[in-house]
Amino acid sequence: MTSVQTYQRPSSIEEAWSLLNDGGKSAKLVGGGVDVALFAPPEILTLIDLALLPTRSIELRSDGLAIGAGVTLTDLLESPLAAAYLDGVVVTMLRQVAAPLLRNAATVGGALASTHPWSDVITLFLALDAQVTQYSGQLQTSSLENLMEQRGTIDRTIITEVLLPIPADDVYASFEKFVRTGFDIGMLNCACRLTMNGDRCESGRIVFGGTPDIGHRLEAIERALAGARLDDATIDSAAQLARQALALRDDVRASAEYRRVLAVAGIRRCLMRIAQRVGE
Amino acid sequence: MSRLTITLTINGREKTFRIDPGEKLLGVLRREGYMGVKKGCGSGDCGACAILFNGRAVNSCLVFAAKADGGTLITIEGLARGEILHPVQIAFLEEGAIQCGYCTPGMVIATVDLLTKNPDPTEGEIREALAGNLCRCTGYVKQVRAVQRAAELMKGGETHV
């Protein structure tokens, strides 16, 4: 049984915002609807479906790859623009998210707003330093990292667009996920974005998710990589830091001890993949 | 609760329904007689309730019926043309990819979606496309063969959707 009393389909973002304000805590935004259909709490009386908003485009702009919040994960996965972005790392990640039946419905905006700790989208987009545009009375853009730090209020704002910044030629990215069975919720995921100068790493963003906490940067590894040659010794050091510095816990999917093994393998694989590409 | 009126084009026919605001498509479709849309897990895990919604296969148990207002749906009942089965249905029969049959409508719908976008899938792509469709009778070898056979049939010019 559902407690939902009204279902609204606003055609403008201002109208959606007004409905969200009017409904207060009993109103919930619907992107693809997958999460809301599964997890909407009983106090939700009003659903506000964002499907009619003009947020379904994928564009390559001068400032980056702009992805509308209403784009489905399948739309993005099948986009040639996404395939061309950083050697297809976004597509590589999306292929491992759920199954096609869910990807066909779930939206990029919903994937962020759901703030699932195991989210592969959040982990990779944090590593890519995604910028998120939201509407809460007015449009404003902030980093995904900031948005996730304030995720307690994310359901009170309307995500309209995600921007993946244009990478320079010497930027590389990689993603790794560990699952029990294909398309399952992961036991741990890891993403890296490195800016290289020859075989040296100038700077990097290293993110682990599903620890089982939501994706977050591991700055100890980022500091260790800055200025270092991306060779076996550096990769060993990064793996050692992942073993020592990453905060991990047990949950139903994996023990902290097992996650530690996965974290070491994850960072090692990501960095080795980038080192191989740099050498090509 | 304010009931809603929605209009859906189902299997080529426009229909109007009165629904509750929180209802899912699965419930509406089965109530209206589309019993080929199977209720399995009800949580998007098994794929038995898959339909084509605006051309893409989705779990109807996770789609609010109100979201589909104005949309185009194809259920398993809409694939055959009269007595002539869709090539994917023919392939599933030919390859014996049907055991109890409960998961079959969802499998067929997911296959139609795959082959519409990718007429020549690899085995890996087939397995990925069917990853959201669970069969509890047996493994997936015959289903994979059936999709490969369906691809051959459709390349031969047989398409319905």
Boltz contact constraints between the chains, C-beta under 6 A:
constraints:
  - contact:
      token1: [A, 2]
      token2: [B, 22]
      max_distance: 6.0
  - contact:
      token1: [A, 4]
      token2: [B, 21]
      max_distance: 6.0
  - contact:
      token1: [A, 4]
      token2: [B, 22]
      max_distance: 6.0
  - contact:
      token1: [A, 5]
      token2: [B, 1]
      max_distance: 6.0
  - contact:
      token1: [A, 6]
      token2: [B, 2]
      max_distance: 6.0
  - contact:
      token1: [A, 6]
      token2: [B, 21]
      max_distance: 6.0
  - contact:
      token1: [A, 7]
      token2: [B, 21]
      max_distance: 6.0
  - contact:
      token1: [A, 7]
      token2: [B, 66]
      max_distance: 6.0
  - contact:
      token1: [A, 33]
      token2: [B, 64]
      max_distance: 6.0
  - contact:
      token1: [A, 33]
      token2: [B, 67]
      max_distance: 6.0
  - contact:
      token1: [A, 34]
      token2: [B, 62]
      max_distance: 6.0
  - contact:
      token1: [A, 37]
      token2: [B, 62]
      max_distance: 6.0
  - contact:
      token1: [A, 49]
      token2: [B, 67]
      max_distance: 6.0
  - contact:
      token1: [A, 99]
      token2: [B, 131]
      max_distance: 6.0
  - contact:
      token1: [A, 99]
      token2: [B, 132]
      max_distance: 6.0
  - contact:
      token1: [A, 100]
      token2: [B, 129]
      max_distance: 6.0
  - contact:
      token1: [A, 101]
      token2: [B, 47]
      max_distance: 6.0
  - contact:
      token1: [A, 101]
      token2: [B, 50]
      max_distance: 6.0
  - contact:
      token1: [A, 101]
      token2: [B, 57]
      max_distance: 6.0
  - contact:
      token1: [A, 101]
      token2: [B, 58]
      max_distance: 6.0
  - contact:
      token1: [A, 101]
      token2: [B, 59]
      max_distance: 6.0
  - contact:
      token1: [A, 101]
      token2: [B, 132]
      max_distance: 6.0
  - contact:
      token1: [A, 102]
      token2: [B, 44]
      max_distance: 6.0
  - contact:
      token1: [A, 104]
      token2: [B, 56]
      max_distance: 6.0
  - contact:
      token1: [A, 104]
      token2: [B, 57]
      max_distance: 6.0
  - contact:
      token1: [A, 104]
      token2: [B, 58]
      max_distance: 6.0
  - contact:
      token1: [A, 105]
      token2: [B, 58]
      max_distance: 6.0
  - contact:
      token1: [A, 183]
      token2: [B, 131]
      max_distance: 6.0
